Amino acid sequence: MAPKLIAASLLLSLLSSVSAQAPAAVPTSSVPNATECELRNWDLGDRKDPNEPPKPWPVSGQQVYLADEQNFCIVLPDPNNEYIKYFWYNQGKKPTIVEGEGYVHAFCVGNYTTPGASPMPAGAITAAHVENHLNNPVGKRYIQITGRMDCDKLNINCIGSAPGAYDDGGQYDDVPYRKCGKEPYSGHDHSKHPDLVHYVEQAGNGIFCMRICDGGNQLEDPCNVKNDTAGCFHTMNMTDRDGFSYFDAATGFVRNSTPTLNNPTATTTTASSTSASGTGSAAASPTGTGNNNGAQGSSGGVVRVVAGGMALATALLAGLLTVM
């Protein structure tokens, strides 16, 4: 073989190797910038979200649900989100709840999964207590769950930076993009809660809490989103205790149950979703693959191509072929 042909063959091999080994893209965050949001008093005006997914909202894979202590769905950091994978899992680290803000996926226990959600890993929920205030004769209506989670089984970091600190906790909610919401296309499953409006969820240090409510989401509302760093004990009057229970505030009915919490058998179609940043399929567990749904849940949205080695090899090959 002629020397030039040998060189060309070697460069083609190099090009193929670089293409296979070099990272194709580095995800960048596309959630609203906190500094700008504060300067604008948490209102972005008429700005359009560049990663807004098509309706209907809430998007598949980001819908919560709550029936009782053994049938519910909450959102957690999405293990298949490219941003989460690149900056945490691929570096041997686990994201905290607050680091997962903007990149969520729904996980369910019981016999129902919301659209696009995944089964909760077995043993991940170690305590759960539900209070039903939907039948209250007066006051605003809501249903809430509080409990404990095994963060190792969820493959997330729940260790506070100081003893008893809640500063590594975070909040997930359906605040719109205009108001600097990080999960604006998440929400509750309207087929199960057709008359409710908002949800808010907090977690950290091995505990979690969530409410689904009618009415608003301001300080006076059950789904208040203003105390996002205060934690479950403050915002939802959580009592940290063992076991699994259900309480109906209107009737006084109380049930204590055996914590089976089996992985659910899906009664909805588990669907992949297409967003501005790509597609994905539902996860089997937080250590497996997840669902890239919605602009914020799959954000990573905008990517930067990092392929210097490939460009160099291509240029060398082009130059060599020119003189052959």
RODO-2510 file (C-alpha; in nm, 4 decimals, decimal comma):
residues 324
     n   res          X          Y          Z
     1     m     0,0000     0,0000     0,0000
     2     a     0,1318     0,3457    -0,0852
     3     p     0,2579     0,5522     0,2109
     4     k    -0,0101     0,8198     0,1587
     5     l    -0,2823     0,5567     0,1606
     6     i    -0,1364     0,4066     0,4791
     7     a    -0,1349     0,7522     0,6408
     8     a    -0,4921     0,8136     0,5322
     9     s    -0,5948     0,4774     0,6746
    10     l    -0,4284     0,5607     1,0066
    11     l    -0,6041     0,8992     1,0218
    12     l    -0,9398     0,7381     0,9519
    13     s    -0,8760     0,5013     1,2419
    14     l    -0,7849     0,7999     1,4610
    15     l    -1,0999     0,9821     1,3582
    16     s    -1,3121     0,6790     1,4396
    17     s    -1,1411     0,6358     1,7778
    18     v    -1,1848     1,0021     1,8740
    19     s    -1,5488     0,9927     1,7694
    20     a    -1,6131     0,6879     1,9872
    21     q    -1,4195     0,8034     2,2956
    22     a    -1,4479     1,1816     2,3183
    23     p    -1,7499     1,3173     2,5107
    24     a    -2,0007     1,4468     2,2601
    25     a    -2,1500     1,7196     2,4767
    26     v    -2,1319     1,8869     2,8152
    27     p    -2,4818     1,9649     2,9488
    28     t    -2,5454     2,3128     3,0822
    29     s    -2,8139     2,4133     3,3271
    30     s    -3,1206     2,5803     3,1798
    31     v    -3,3113     2,6565     3,4996
    32     p    -3,3763     3,0256     3,5749
    33     n    -3,0750     3,2097     3,7135
    34     a    -3,1282     3,2726     4,0855
    35     t    -2,9327     3,5999     4,0925
    36     e    -3,1322     3,7439     3,8035
    37     c    -3,4567     3,6210     3,9554
    38     e    -3,3819     3,7987     4,2817
    39     l    -3,2944     4,1212     4,1000
    40     r    -3,6228     4,0995     3,9085
    41     n    -3,8227     4,0269     4,2234
    42     w    -3,8870     3,6720     4,1018
    43     d    -4,0757     3,7723     3,7877
    44     l    -3,9211     3,7223     3,4425
    45     g    -4,2032     3,9067     3,2695
    46     d    -4,2833     3,7954     2,9176
    47     r    -3,9625     3,6009     2,8656
    48     k    -4,0214     3,2735     2,6863
    49     d    -3,8622     2,9585     2,8252
    50     p    -3,6313     2,8404     2,5429
    51     n    -3,6826     2,4796     2,6533
    52     e    -4,0589     2,4880     2,6969
    53     p    -4,2019     2,1446     2,6086
    54     p    -4,5222     2,1030     2,4109
    55     k    -4,8485     2,0809     2,6042
    56     p    -5,0258     1,9150     2,7776
    57     w    -4,8673     1,9959     3,1118
    58     p    -4,7723     1,8530     3,3539
    59     v    -4,5412     1,6495     3,1345
    60     s    -4,5116     1,2730     3,1424
    61     g    -4,2661     1,1511     3,4036
    62     q    -4,3120     1,4486     3,6371
    63     q    -4,6562     1,3888     3,7903
    64     v    -4,7166     1,3266     4,1604
    65     y    -5,0121     1,1499     4,3172
    66     l    -5,1318     1,0653     4,6681
    67     a    -5,4075     0,8259     4,7726
    68     d    -5,2843     0,6841     5,1042
    69     e    -4,9730     0,5688     5,2870
    70     q    -4,9117     0,2812     5,0457
    71     n    -5,0184     0,4402     4,7175
    72     f    -4,8389     0,7565     4,6104
    73     c    -4,5840     0,9092     4,3733
    74     i    -4,3215     1,1711     4,4571
    75     v    -4,0550     1,3345     4,2432
    76     l    -3,6824     1,2872     4,3004
    77     p    -3,3620     1,3732     4,1111
    78     d    -3,3840     1,2161     3,7653
    79     p    -3,1038     0,9563     3,7344
    80     n    -3,1187     0,9649     3,3550
    81     n    -3,0982     1,3416     3,3173
    82     e    -2,7806     1,4299     3,1279
    83     y    -2,6978     1,7229     3,3571
    84     i    -2,7349     1,5106     3,6713
    85     k    -2,5365     1,2229     3,5206
    86     y    -2,2512     1,4393     3,3927
    87     f    -2,1899     1,6473     3,7056
    88     w    -2,2694     1,3874     3,9729
    89     y    -2,3108     1,0200     3,8867
    90     n    -2,0391     1,0118     3,6206
    91     q    -1,8002     1,1668     3,8724
    92     g    -1,8799     0,9135     4,1429
    93     k    -2,0959     1,1568     4,3401
    94     k    -2,4624     1,1552     4,4393
    95     p    -2,6847     1,4630     4,3979
    96     t    -2,8657     1,6144     4,6930
    97     i    -3,2340     1,6996     4,6723
    98     v    -3,1513     2,0676     4,6177
    99     e    -2,9023     1,9815     4,3431
   100     g    -3,1822     1,7906     4,1736
   101     e    -3,4054     2,0995     4,1567
   102     g    -3,5050     2,1391     3,7940
   103     y    -3,4204     1,7798     3,6998
   104     v    -3,6901     1,5565     3,8469
   105     h    -3,8584     1,2252     3,7727
   106     a    -4,1596     1,0671     3,9437
   107     f    -4,1258     0,7421     4,1415
   108     c    -4,4276     0,5528     4,2706
   109     v    -4,5268     0,2953     4,5312
   110     g    -4,8495     0,0990     4,5240
   111     n    -5,0601    -0,0319     4,2399
   112     y    -5,0662     0,2802     4,0256
   113     t    -4,7982     0,4774     3,8442
   114     t    -4,8567     0,8213     3,7005
   115     p    -4,7824     0,8601     3,3278
   116     g    -4,4140     0,8095     3,2534
   117     a    -4,3255     0,7418     3,6181
   118     s    -4,1068     0,4597     3,7511
   119     p    -4,1442     0,2136     4,0386
   120     m    -3,9932     0,3229     4,3667
   121     p    -3,6959     0,0979     4,4559
   122     a    -3,7963    -0,1640     4,7124
   123     g    -3,7272    -0,0507     5,0682
   124     a    -3,6607     0,3111     4,9709
   125     i    -3,9554     0,4435     5,1755
   126     t    -3,9150     0,3406     5,5388
   127     a    -4,2050     0,5342     5,6943
   128     a    -4,5090     0,7147     5,5548
   129     h    -4,7972     0,9004     5,7193
   130     v    -5,0871     1,0529     5,5273
   131     e    -5,3291     1,3210     5,6467
   132     n    -5,6405     1,3744     5,4365
   133     h    -5,7884     1,7233     5,4686
   134     l    -5,9851     1,7079     5,1435
   135     n    -6,3195     1,6580     5,3190
   136     n    -6,2843     1,9423     5,5664
   137     p    -6,6139     2,1356     5,5967
   138     v    -6,4226     2,4641     5,6298
   139     g    -6,0813     2,5851     5,5260
   140     k    -5,8642     2,5028     5,2290
   141     r    -5,8445     2,1451     5,1123
   142     y    -5,5305     1,9381     5,0814
   143     i    -5,3814     1,5936     5,1306
   144     q    -5,0286     1,5437     5,2580
   145     i    -4,7697     1,2741     5,3193
   146     t    -4,4655     1,2840     5,5447
   147     g    -4,2113     1,0113     5,6012
   148     r    -3,8604     0,8763     5,5815
   149     m    -3,6560     0,7519     5,2892
   150     d    -3,3462     0,5367     5,2504
   151     c    -3,1196     0,7646     5,0517
   152     d    -2,8692     0,4891     4,9728
   153     k    -3,1398     0,2902     4,7957
   154     l    -3,2411     0,6067     4,6105
   155     n    -2,8779     0,6795     4,5175
   156     i    -2,9011     1,0382     4,6400
   157     n    -2,7072     1,2320     4,9034
   158     c    -2,9107     1,3177     5,2127
   159     i    -2,6274     1,4032     5,4511
   160     g    -2,6587     1,7567     5,5865
   161     s    -2,3565     1,9849     5,5965
   162     a    -2,3988     2,0247     5,9731
   163     p    -2,5701     1,8165     6,2434
   164     g    -2,9426     1,8669     6,2152
   165     a    -2,9041     2,1125     5,9285
   166     y    -3,1688     2,1247     5,6599
   167     d    -2,9606     2,3326     5,4196
   168     d    -2,8995     2,0358     5,1915
   169     g    -3,2734     1,9912     5,1548
   170     g    -3,4658     2,1222     4,8599
   171     q    -3,8139     2,1865     4,7272
   172     y    -3,9979     2,0732     4,4163
   173     d    -4,3157     2,2500     4,3051
   174     d    -4,5178     2,3644     4,0027
   175     v    -4,4282     2,7350     4,0173
   176     p    -4,4310     2,8637     3,6554
   177     y    -4,1178     2,9588     3,4628
   178     r    -4,2141     3,3271     3,4654
   179     k    -4,1999     3,3173     3,8470
   180     c    -3,8590     3,1453     3,8334
   181     g    -3,9937     2,7979     3,8954
   182     k    -3,7426     2,5205     3,8336
   183     e    -3,9989     2,2451     3,7683
   184     p    -4,2686     2,4510     3,5930
   185     y    -4,3920     2,1589     3,3828
   186     s    -4,4263     1,9178     3,6733
   187     g    -4,7518     1,8802     3,8639
   188     h    -5,0065     1,6380     4,0015
   189     d    -5,1922     1,3670     3,8090
   190     h    -5,5211     1,5386     3,7210
   191     s    -5,6901     1,2057     3,6518
   192     k    -5,6573     1,1272     4,0237
   193     h    -5,6939     1,4799     4,1646
   194     p    -5,9157     1,6624     3,9120
   195     d    -6,0248     1,9356     4,1527
   196     l    -5,6849     2,0179     4,3032
   197     v    -5,4441     2,2818     4,1761
   198     h    -5,0906     2,2716     4,3154
   199     y    -4,8334     2,0465     4,4764
   200     v    -4,5254     2,1189     4,6854
   201     e    -4,2659     1,8670     4,8025
   202     q    -3,9646     1,9039     5,0319
   203     a    -3,6965     1,6553     5,1288
   204     g    -3,3538     1,6310     5,2871
   205     n    -3,1640     1,4557     5,5649
   206     g    -3,3563     1,1333     5,5038
   207     i    -3,7077     1,2736     5,5385
   208     f    -3,9666     1,3900     5,2859
   209     c    -4,3068     1,5597     5,2770
   210     m    -4,5546     1,6574     5,0077
   211     r    -4,8922     1,8274     4,9768
   212     i    -5,1420     1,8408     4,6906
   213     c    -5,3875     2,1266     4,7378
   214     d    -5,6628     2,3449     4,6047
   215     g    -5,6274     2,7219     4,6263
   216     g    -5,3017     2,9132     4,5890
   217     n    -4,9373     2,8642     4,6813
   218     q    -4,8625     3,1699     4,8948
   219     l    -4,7804     3,1951     5,2654
   220     e    -5,1433     3,1585     5,3730
   221     d    -5,2010     2,8505     5,1563
   222     p    -5,1427     2,4818     5,2407
   223     c    -4,9173     2,4511     4,9321
   224     n    -4,7079     2,7510     5,0364
   225     v    -4,3893     2,7634     4,8267
   226     k    -4,2324     3,0571     5,0117
   227     n    -4,0592     2,8606     5,2907
   228     d    -3,8544     2,6414     5,0603
   229     t    -3,5550     2,6168     5,2958
   230     a    -3,7514     2,5788     5,6204
   231     g    -3,8141     2,2058     5,5888
   232     c    -4,0940     1,9626     5,6568
   233     f    -4,1215     2,0179     6,0311
   234     h    -4,1970     2,3866     5,9773
   235     t    -4,4001     2,3899     5,6569
   236     m    -4,6071     2,0728     5,7047
   237     n    -4,5967     2,0205     6,0817
   238     m    -4,4228     1,6874     6,0317
   239     t    -4,3733     1,4514     6,3230
   240     d    -4,0866     1,2130     6,2560
   241     r    -4,2049     0,8682     6,3618
   242     d    -4,1935     0,5027     6,2654
   243     g    -4,4633     0,3139     6,0805
   244     f    -4,7253     0,3747     5,8141
   245     s    -5,0593     0,5404     5,8811
   246     y    -5,3593     0,7200     5,7315
   247     f    -5,5684     0,9880     5,9036
   248     d    -5,8901     1,1478     5,7767
   249     a    -5,9235     1,4874     5,9439
   250     a    -6,2953     1,5202     5,8700
   251     t    -6,4036     1,1904     6,0264
   252     g    -6,1203     1,1206     6,2686
   253     f    -6,0596     0,7814     6,1041
   254     v    -5,7109     0,6416     6,1708
   255     r    -5,5472     0,3388     6,0101
   256     n    -5,2082     0,1906     6,0840
   257     s    -5,0839    -0,0455     5,8163
   258     t    -4,8142    -0,2994     5,7447
   259     p    -4,5359    -0,1479     5,5359
   260     t    -4,5502    -0,3664     5,2261
   261     l    -4,4855    -0,0868     4,9762
   262     n    -4,4300    -0,3233     4,6889
   263     n    -4,3134    -0,1880     4,3588
   264     p    -4,6250    -0,0939     4,1650
   265     t    -4,7735    -0,2693     3,8698
   266     a    -4,8354     0,0084     3,6211
   267     t    -5,1992     0,0756     3,5416
   268     t    -5,1126     0,3566     3,3037
   269     t    -4,9091     0,3462     2,9887
   270     t    -4,5455     0,4178     3,0661
   271     a    -4,4428     0,6536     2,7916
   272     s    -4,1237     0,8173     2,6839
   273     s    -4,1389     1,1899     2,6244
   274     t    -3,9832     1,4222     2,3726
   275     s    -3,8598     1,7605     2,4883
   276     a    -3,6428     2,0384     2,3601
   277     s    -3,3370     1,8523     2,4806
   278     g    -3,4054     1,4966     2,3767
   279     t    -3,5972     1,1828     2,4528
   280     g    -3,5777     0,9092     2,7131
   281     s    -3,7618     0,6154     2,8621
   282     a    -3,8819     0,5382     3,2116
   283     a    -3,6371     0,4178     3,4714
   284     a    -3,6407     0,0927     3,6628
   285     s    -3,4694     0,2536     3,9628
   286     p    -3,2655     0,5620     4,0473
   287     t    -2,9488     0,3718     3,9669
   288     g    -3,0720     0,2733     3,6233
   289     t    -3,2161     0,4817     3,3444
   290     g    -3,4785     0,7510     3,3841
   291     n    -3,7130     0,9611     3,1802
   292     n    -3,5985     1,2804     3,0107
   293     n    -3,9247     1,4719     3,0299
   294     g    -3,9964     1,8408     3,0096
   295     a    -3,7668     2,1339     2,9709
   296     q    -3,6550     2,1511     3,3310
   297     g    -3,6705     1,7819     3,4102
   298     s    -3,4552     1,6971     3,1133
   299     s    -3,2684     2,0241     3,1049
   300     g    -2,9338     1,9906     3,0265
   301     g    -3,1325     2,1294     2,7391
   302     v    -2,8629     2,3390     2,5777
   303     v    -2,5335     2,1581     2,5136
   304     r    -2,1879     2,2606     2,4176
   305     v    -2,0042     2,0382     2,1707
   306     v    -1,6603     1,9326     2,2873
   307     a    -1,4956     1,7579     1,9990
   308     g    -1,1568     1,9185     1,9439
   309     g    -0,9811     1,5896     1,8796
   310     m    -1,2347     1,4939     1,6142
   311     a    -1,2011     1,8308     1,4396
   312     l    -0,8222     1,7988     1,4341
   313     a    -0,8324     1,4506     1,2890
   314     t    -1,0834     1,5618     1,0256
   315     a    -0,8670     1,8582     0,9225
   316     l    -0,5556     1,6427     0,8956
   317     l    -0,7382     1,3883     0,6848
   318     a    -0,8755     1,6571     0,4538
   319     g    -0,5287     1,8044     0,4055
   320     l    -0,3746     1,4695     0,3316
   321     l    -0,6400     1,3792     0,0752
   322     t    -0,5891     1,7163    -0,0952
   323     v    -0,2243     1,6411    -0,1710
   324     m    -0,2732     1,2738    -0,2612
***
